[in-house]
Amino acid sequence: MIPWHLYGFAITGLLLLVLFAIGARRIARASHGGPWIRASSSEETVLQGLWMFERRAAVLGAAEQRFLGELERVLRGRYRVAVHVHLGALLELPANVDPIVRARHGGALDQRLDFVLLDPGFRAVGVVVFDDPAGPGRDRGRDAGQLEAILASARIPVVRLSAGAAEDPKALWRALHDALGIG
């Protein structure tokens, strides 16, 4: 008589064998020009074909590109401008934070910031949130108050500007100076 727990091992083994066979069949199909990948004989291309991504036309939309150009011109090399930075690159929760608090607040660090101003030592001195409702893939529903509160807790100022702010360089400089305290 076969012990009952060995049936579980046998079923698990058969399941893994079937899954392996399906995966091997997909890779073999891909290397012979399957419908979900371009035909190629190199193993590297086959592995790349397992991912279904396409390159975006541009990292920044047209309005963001114009704004970035004007922002860099106004700052005149005094600060570096980093684009599309995750909040987690600027902030971290203290090591002694309760795990429940870490789980609750850790997801906030996944937010993407439009522009981060960095001093020569690559320290964040301010964040510029670009309000462009026409921008592609923009998450207009994010809570601006929450983002500002998170950054304020780390003493990083935030300024919210629209595409029109780039039309007047003096007004743009004044807005950056007043909100971020840069000079």
Residue frames as qw, qx, qy, qz and C-alpha x, y, z in Angstrom:
[[0.000, 0.888, 0.459, 0.000, 0.00, 0.00, 0.00],
 [0.409, 0.398, -0.009, 0.821, 1.29, 3.48, -0.93],
 [0.216, -0.478, -0.477, 0.705, 1.25, 6.11, 1.84],
 [0.221, 0.844, 0.489, -0.003, -1.27, 8.89, 1.11],
 [0.137, -0.867, 0.111, 0.466, 1.29, 11.74, 1.28],
 [0.419, -0.208, 0.652, 0.596, 3.18, 10.26, -1.69],
 [0.352, 0.648, 0.641, 0.214, 0.12, 10.88, -3.88],
 [0.015, -0.961, -0.111, 0.252, 0.52, 14.61, -3.23],
 [0.341, -0.593, 0.506, 0.525, 4.17, 14.48, -4.29],
 [0.447, 0.178, 0.768, 0.423, 3.27, 12.55, -7.42],
 [0.245, 0.831, 0.497, 0.058, 0.52, 15.00, -8.39],
 [0.139, -0.910, 0.119, 0.372, 2.80, 17.99, -7.74],
 [0.430, -0.352, 0.644, 0.526, 5.53, 16.39, -9.86],
 [0.408, 0.449, 0.720, 0.336, 3.15, 15.75, -12.74],
 [0.098, 0.941, 0.298, -0.124, 1.87, 19.32, -12.55],
 [0.248, -0.776, 0.342, 0.469, 5.40, 20.72, -12.67],
 [0.472, -0.043, 0.740, 0.478, 6.22, 18.45, -15.61],
 [0.329, 0.708, 0.598, 0.181, 3.18, 19.72, -17.54],
 [0.031, -0.968, -0.057, 0.241, 4.05, 23.35, -16.78],
 [0.390, -0.542, 0.538, 0.514, 7.65, 22.78, -17.87],
 [0.466, 0.251, 0.743, 0.409, 6.47, 21.17, -21.10],
 [0.222, 0.883, 0.413, 0.018, 4.17, 24.12, -21.85],
 [0.180, -0.895, 0.191, 0.361, 7.00, 26.60, -21.22],
 [0.456, -0.297, 0.673, 0.501, 9.45, 24.62, -23.36],
 [0.437, 0.525, 0.677, 0.275, 6.88, 24.44, -26.17],
 [0.109, 0.965, 0.201, -0.132, 6.38, 28.23, -26.07],
 [0.280, -0.736, 0.430, 0.442, 10.12, 28.86, -26.23],
 [0.489, 0.014, 0.756, 0.435, 10.46, 26.38, -29.10],
 [0.345, 0.756, 0.544, 0.115, 7.58, 28.08, -30.92],
 [0.053, -0.954, 0.031, 0.294, 9.20, 31.46, -30.37],
 [0.376, -0.526, 0.579, 0.497, 12.53, 30.35, -31.79],
 [0.359, 0.209, 0.785, 0.459, 10.75, 29.18, -34.94],
 [0.095, -0.112, -0.281, -0.949, 8.82, 32.42, -35.46],
 [0.065, -0.489, -0.847, 0.197, 5.79, 31.79, -33.32],
 [0.027, 0.759, 0.476, 0.444, 2.87, 34.23, -33.46],
 [0.391, -0.900, -0.185, 0.047, 3.93, 36.19, -30.37],
 [0.448, -0.689, 0.325, 0.468, 7.56, 36.96, -31.27],
 [0.510, 0.746, -0.345, -0.255, 9.63, 37.81, -34.31],
 [0.986, 0.077, -0.040, 0.145, 11.59, 34.86, -35.63],
 [0.071, 0.841, -0.516, 0.144, 15.22, 34.76, -34.55],
 [0.862, 0.092, -0.484, 0.118, 17.77, 32.06, -34.05],
 [0.246, 0.405, -0.586, 0.657, 19.52, 33.66, -31.10],
 [0.454, -0.413, -0.754, 0.234, 18.58, 32.47, -27.65],
 [0.153, -0.227, -0.312, 0.910, 18.79, 36.04, -26.29],
 [0.311, -0.053, -0.300, -0.900, 16.05, 37.25, -28.62],
 [0.519, -0.320, -0.761, -0.222, 13.87, 34.33, -27.65],
 [0.383, -0.399, -0.625, 0.551, 14.16, 35.28, -23.99],
 [0.029, 0.150, 0.046, -0.987, 13.45, 38.93, -24.83],
 [0.363, -0.188, -0.597, -0.690, 10.32, 37.78, -26.62],
 [0.365, -0.409, -0.813, 0.198, 8.86, 36.50, -23.38],
 [0.090, -0.515, -0.345, 0.779, 8.34, 40.16, -22.39],
 [0.279, 0.643, 0.611, 0.368, 5.70, 42.14, -24.27],
 [0.172, -0.772, -0.159, 0.591, 6.87, 45.75, -24.02],
 [0.521, 0.648, 0.262, 0.489, 7.25, 48.49, -26.56],
 [0.392, -0.142, -0.130, 0.900, 9.38, 51.59, -26.32],
 [0.111, 0.832, 0.404, -0.363, 7.46, 54.82, -25.78],
 [0.500, 0.756, 0.173, 0.385, 7.75, 57.48, -28.45],
 [0.214, 0.610, -0.324, 0.691, 9.31, 59.86, -25.90],
 [0.395, -0.211, -0.717, 0.534, 9.94, 59.85, -22.18],
 [0.034, 0.440, 0.359, -0.823, 8.30, 63.27, -21.87],
 [0.368, 0.735, 0.566, 0.062, 5.28, 64.70, -23.64],
 [0.401, 0.577, 0.174, 0.690, 5.67, 67.82, -25.78],
 [0.281, -0.875, -0.060, -0.390, 4.49, 70.18, -23.02],
 [0.790, -0.577, 0.081, 0.189, 6.78, 68.51, -20.47],
 [0.746, 0.159, 0.149, 0.629, 9.73, 68.81, -22.86],
 [0.155, 0.741, 0.100, 0.645, 9.12, 72.54, -23.33],
 [0.542, -0.813, -0.013, -0.214, 8.70, 73.00, -19.58],
 [0.866, -0.321, 0.084, 0.374, 11.91, 71.08, -18.82],
 [0.584, 0.407, 0.116, 0.693, 13.86, 73.16, -21.32],
 [0.092, -0.803, -0.042, -0.587, 12.62, 76.40, -19.78],
 [0.749, -0.662, -0.011, -0.028, 13.20, 75.08, -16.26],
 [0.834, -0.107, 0.081, 0.536, 16.82, 74.21, -17.06],
 [0.367, 0.582, 0.106, 0.718, 17.34, 77.58, -18.76],
 [0.345, -0.834, -0.050, -0.428, 15.95, 79.47, -15.76],
 [0.822, -0.553, 0.048, 0.122, 18.04, 77.47, -13.28],
 [0.337, 0.864, -0.364, 0.085, 21.21, 78.19, -15.34],
 [0.694, 0.300, -0.600, 0.260, 23.12, 75.14, -14.15],
 [0.229, -0.520, 0.528, -0.631, 22.76, 75.95, -10.43],
 [0.664, -0.085, 0.631, -0.391, 20.60, 72.88, -9.95],
 [0.068, 0.082, -0.910, -0.400, 20.21, 69.62, -11.82],
 [0.681, 0.065, 0.094, -0.723, 16.75, 68.54, -12.89],
 [0.123, -0.056, 0.989, 0.054, 15.84, 64.86, -12.55],
 [0.559, 0.049, -0.282, -0.778, 12.77, 63.70, -14.45],
 [0.846, -0.125, -0.357, -0.376, 10.18, 61.06, -13.44],
 [0.176, 0.355, -0.798, 0.454, 11.76, 60.16, -10.12],
 [0.627, -0.439, -0.631, -0.125, 10.04, 57.69, -7.80],
 [0.409, -0.797, 0.121, -0.429, 9.34, 59.09, -4.36],
 [0.930, -0.351, 0.039, 0.102, 11.14, 56.06, -2.91],
 [0.713, 0.361, -0.108, 0.591, 14.40, 57.35, -4.44],
 [0.030, 0.658, -0.176, 0.731, 14.14, 60.45, -2.23],
 [0.527, -0.489, 0.334, -0.609, 12.58, 59.10, 0.95],
 [0.550, -0.007, -0.834, 0.043, 12.63, 56.05, 3.14],
 [0.674, -0.645, -0.159, -0.324, 10.85, 55.03, 6.28],
 [0.176, -0.688, 0.633, -0.308, 13.02, 54.92, 9.40],
 [0.434, 0.193, -0.880, 0.015, 14.35, 51.47, 10.30],
 [0.003, -0.062, -0.829, 0.555, 12.56, 51.39, 13.66],
 [0.524, -0.005, -0.099, -0.846, 9.06, 51.94, 12.19],
 [0.622, 0.036, 0.689, -0.371, 6.42, 49.43, 13.21],
 [0.216, 0.008, 0.863, 0.457, 5.84, 46.82, 10.45],
 [0.225, 0.675, 0.698, -0.081, 2.13, 47.70, 10.29],
 [0.071, 0.867, 0.015, -0.492, 2.97, 51.37, 9.69],
 [0.193, -0.423, 0.674, 0.574, 5.61, 50.35, 7.13],
 [0.273, 0.301, 0.873, 0.269, 3.04, 48.26, 5.24],
 [0.169, 0.813, 0.509, -0.227, 0.49, 51.08, 5.33],
 [0.052, 0.912, -0.091, -0.396, 2.83, 53.86, 4.19],
 [0.504, -0.311, 0.633, 0.499, 5.34, 51.97, 2.07],
 [0.489, 0.519, 0.643, 0.278, 3.09, 52.01, -1.01],
 [0.100, 0.960, 0.135, -0.224, 3.15, 55.81, -1.04],
 [0.348, -0.635, 0.476, 0.500, 6.80, 55.65, -2.04],
 [0.547, 0.226, 0.708, 0.386, 5.79, 54.23, -5.45],
 [0.293, 0.890, 0.273, -0.218, 4.47, 57.60, -6.62],
 [0.638, 0.257, 0.244, 0.684, 6.30, 59.23, -9.53],
 [0.123, -0.787, -0.113, 0.594, 7.45, 62.83, -9.25],
 [0.593, 0.787, 0.156, 0.069, 7.57, 64.96, -12.39],
 [0.478, 0.667, -0.278, 0.499, 10.71, 67.02, -11.74],
 [0.712, -0.630, -0.139, 0.276, 13.13, 66.95, -8.81],
 [0.245, 0.887, -0.264, 0.288, 15.65, 69.75, -8.34],
 [0.894, -0.261, -0.132, 0.340, 19.01, 68.54, -7.08],
 [0.165, -0.936, 0.273, 0.148, 21.87, 70.57, -5.65],
 [0.424, 0.669, -0.609, -0.044, 25.47, 69.88, -6.82],
 [0.175, -0.337, 0.888, -0.261, 25.73, 67.13, -4.16],
 [0.400, -0.137, -0.805, -0.417, 22.63, 65.41, -5.65],
 [0.005, -0.303, -0.756, 0.581, 20.51, 66.25, -2.61],
 [0.003, 0.639, 0.659, 0.398, 16.86, 66.98, -3.39],
 [0.109, -0.119, -0.263, 0.951, 16.09, 70.64, -2.73],
 [0.461, 0.313, 0.227, -0.799, 12.59, 70.71, -4.17],
 [0.349, 0.267, 0.875, 0.203, 9.97, 68.99, -6.26],
 [0.311, 0.266, -0.183, -0.894, 8.11, 70.53, -9.19],
 [0.437, 0.353, 0.821, -0.100, 4.73, 68.96, -9.94],
 [0.067, 0.138, -0.478, -0.865, 3.79, 69.70, -13.53],
 [0.474, 0.429, 0.616, -0.460, 0.04, 70.05, -14.03],
 [0.248, 0.296, -0.584, -0.714, -0.61, 69.03, -17.61],
 [0.688, 0.146, 0.545, -0.457, -4.03, 67.34, -17.86],
 [0.759, 0.550, -0.163, -0.309, -3.37, 66.58, -21.54],
 [0.015, -0.609, 0.792, 0.038, -0.19, 64.65, -20.76],
 [0.766, 0.091, -0.574, -0.275, -0.16, 61.00, -21.83],
 [0.714, -0.122, -0.658, 0.206, -0.61, 58.45, -19.05],
 [0.003, -0.389, 0.414, -0.823, -0.96, 61.08, -16.34],
 [0.372, -0.434, -0.800, 0.180, -2.56, 60.05, -13.09],
 [0.108, -0.499, -0.037, -0.859, -4.72, 63.10, -12.41],
 [0.682, -0.558, -0.355, -0.312, -6.43, 61.36, -9.51],
 [0.639, -0.048, -0.528, 0.557, -3.46, 61.32, -7.16],
 [0.382, -0.860, -0.330, 0.072, -3.97, 63.18, -3.94],
 [0.380, 0.680, -0.184, 0.600, -1.90, 66.35, -4.13],
 [0.454, -0.757, 0.214, -0.419, -2.36, 67.01, -0.42],
 [0.947, -0.288, 0.124, 0.074, -0.98, 63.59, 0.47],
 [0.772, 0.375, -0.047, 0.511, 2.10, 64.07, -1.72],
 [0.087, 0.761, -0.187, 0.615, 2.78, 67.51, -0.27],
 [0.681, -0.648, 0.186, -0.285, 2.34, 66.18, 3.29],
 [0.965, -0.061, 0.044, 0.250, 4.73, 63.29, 2.64],
 [0.598, 0.489, -0.091, 0.629, 7.38, 65.60, 1.21],
 [0.208, -0.801, 0.147, -0.542, 6.84, 68.17, 3.96],
 [0.859, -0.506, 0.066, -0.040, 7.53, 65.48, 6.57],
 [0.845, -0.008, 0.108, 0.523, 10.99, 65.11, 4.99],
 [0.156, -0.796, 0.023, 0.584, 11.38, 68.90, 4.64],
 [0.334, 0.045, 0.618, 0.711, 11.34, 68.85, 0.83],
 [0.306, 0.493, 0.200, -0.789, 9.30, 71.75, -0.59],
 [0.406, 0.378, 0.778, 0.294, 6.86, 71.29, -3.47],
 [0.218, 0.446, -0.054, -0.866, 5.72, 73.72, -6.12],
 [0.515, 0.444, 0.732, 0.049, 2.85, 72.97, -8.49],
 [0.068, 0.518, -0.270, -0.809, 3.17, 74.65, -11.89],
 [0.722, 0.527, 0.414, -0.173, 1.26, 74.49, -15.15],
 [0.686, 0.295, 0.375, 0.549, 2.54, 74.52, -18.72],
 [0.155, 0.915, 0.195, 0.317, 1.82, 78.25, -18.88],
 [0.533, -0.803, 0.106, 0.245, 4.42, 78.93, -16.20],
 [0.705, -0.104, 0.376, 0.592, 7.19, 78.28, -18.73],
 [0.389, 0.750, 0.356, 0.401, 6.00, 81.16, -20.93],
 [0.065, -0.933, 0.125, -0.332, 7.34, 83.81, -18.57],
 [0.717, 0.170, -0.511, 0.443, 10.88, 82.99, -17.33],
 [0.005, 0.399, -0.420, 0.815, 10.83, 85.70, -14.64],
 [0.716, -0.314, 0.064, -0.620, 7.53, 84.46, -13.24],
 [0.923, 0.008, -0.384, 0.019, 8.85, 80.88, -13.34],
 [0.480, 0.287, -0.531, 0.637, 11.99, 81.90, -11.42],
 [0.294, -0.392, 0.298, -0.819, 9.91, 83.85, -8.91],
 [0.867, -0.222, -0.136, -0.425, 7.57, 80.86, -8.37],
 [0.842, 0.085, -0.461, 0.269, 10.55, 78.53, -7.84],
 [0.251, 0.359, -0.462, 0.771, 12.27, 81.00, -5.52],
 [0.475, -0.377, 0.186, -0.773, 9.14, 81.68, -3.44],
 [0.913, -0.176, -0.127, -0.344, 7.96, 78.08, -3.13],
 [0.932, 0.042, -0.265, 0.243, 11.28, 76.26, -2.91],
 [0.453, -0.864, 0.132, 0.174, 13.48, 78.92, -1.37],
 [0.793, 0.063, 0.252, 0.552, 16.17, 78.46, -3.98],
 [0.072, 0.966, 0.020, -0.246, 18.28, 81.38, -5.07]]
